[in-house]
Amino acid sequence: MAGARTRHESEPLPRLLLIGAGRTEIGSAADGPPSEKDLSGAALPLLVDRLLERFEGGLFPSGDRQYEIAGTARFDQIFLMGERGAADGPRRGDERKIGFAMLQADLRGCHGLVILIDRESLNQPDRASRLKDGRCSYRQKAGDAKAMPCAIGACCRCVETWLLADREALRHVFGPDADDPFTGDPEERPSADKLKSLIAGWAQEAGIEDYQAREDLARHARPEELRRRCRTSYPPFADDVVAEIGPVIRQRPRLSTE
């Protein structure tokens, strides 16, 4: 079609490493090159897609992602950098893990990484803040304020909270009778286990697989609505994806006009 924007096959896509708390974020693969099976039920790539789609005026006109998923990993399986000291606590551990993750992304030839973990309650310290401190430390040691683009988020209370916070997405996936599971602030309650059970139960009633329900919820969740309902955890993540990964997508010439 005249004027359509197409991608040259020879032009490489940016490679992103995705790191999550568990299967809901990154699917069943612990690491390595992904396949369709590996990413089944993975919410993180779809959440990232919704935030990056603005850079091409829609959700990727070619029908493909504007980046390649180079691999996935679980955050709790990341090795700590350096020698562990007696004074190390959860904060120091999180900071060192992010440094190792950024180093590994660099060694694997990635152009960036996205990390999404959990913050179990508003009463707990913000783990995203810890990771951002570690990101800053890594860049200071590297002598480069922009070394390895890295977007960071910590869901409160879990990624299922984000998946169920958009009532429109909820009813699109499970039907018009699906009730909002949150009677108050979604970041306060219910628990992760309760939300996982709700998704599984509703999926069964709707006649779809659990993993498909999670994918569809992530695909249809509106960033503006998640910003409104998950006020402490989602906006910082969304802003970080746009600030850190957005330029990686924009600056690489992958599309041409024919």
Buried (B, 14 or more C-beta within 10 A) or exposed (E): EEEEBEBEEEEEBBBBBBBBBBBBBBBBBEBEEBEEEBBBBBBBBBBBBBBBBEBBEEBBBEEEBBBBBBBBBBBEEBEBBEEEEEEBEEBBBBBBBBBBBBBBBBEEEBBBBBBBBBBBEEEEEBBBBBBBBBBEBBBEEBEEEEBBBBBBBBBBBBBBBBBBBBBEBBBBBBEEEBEEBBEEEBBBBBBBEEBBEBBBEBBEEBEBBBBBBBBBBBBBBEBEBBBEBBBBBBBBBBBBBBEBBBBBBEEBEBBEEE
